[in-house]
Amino acid sequence: MRLGISSYTYTWAIGVPGHPQPPEPLGAVDLLDRAAALSVNVVQIADNLPLHHLSPAALAEFEERAAALEIDVE
């Protein structure tokens, strides 16, 4: 078994539609950093943090950070 976290783990930190947004919403790269801080090597991206909305540069940064931290993305 491999331990990981999901973007749903941080629902309110990312932001919930229809509710006040956090002052600094957690982004995709931030989620990778949280996983590394927790020493887990899997991150699941759910529909509350859609990667297809990232710019090409932001997506490349996400992919590079995941590789550097040796985190698998689901």
Secondary structure, DSSP 4 states (H G I P E B T S, - for coil): ----EEGGGGHHHH--TTSPPPSS---HHHHHHHHHHTT--EEE--TTS-GGGS-HHHHHHHHHHHHHHT-EE-
